[in-house]
């Protein structure tokens, strides 16, 4: 099969929203910003990348947020992250259960929907007992 994985997810943002993007993606979600190549940096937007995840934000004018389509980001420590999101004034929405995961939805500062998932911890006796 020729498709091997996803390199990155791109979301749209309005012109001039880079500082808001940095506050949300770096300060709240903890994704470091990486420099865009110079020929792409001239277009605006910003890239955030960490181990196993790349979220690129590109300027779209006129801008329209992705309210249904969304990336689902795997996280470690969903509970503390939800607390940090709420402290930052971000609305956190629960949804129907998804077997094997704890999850919530949030919107980035531009209204793009983002799903945050953490593999659920199995309960009950361990296999070693």
Order of alpha helices (4+ residues) and beta strands (2+ residues): beta-alpha-beta-alpha-beta-beta-beta-alpha-beta-beta
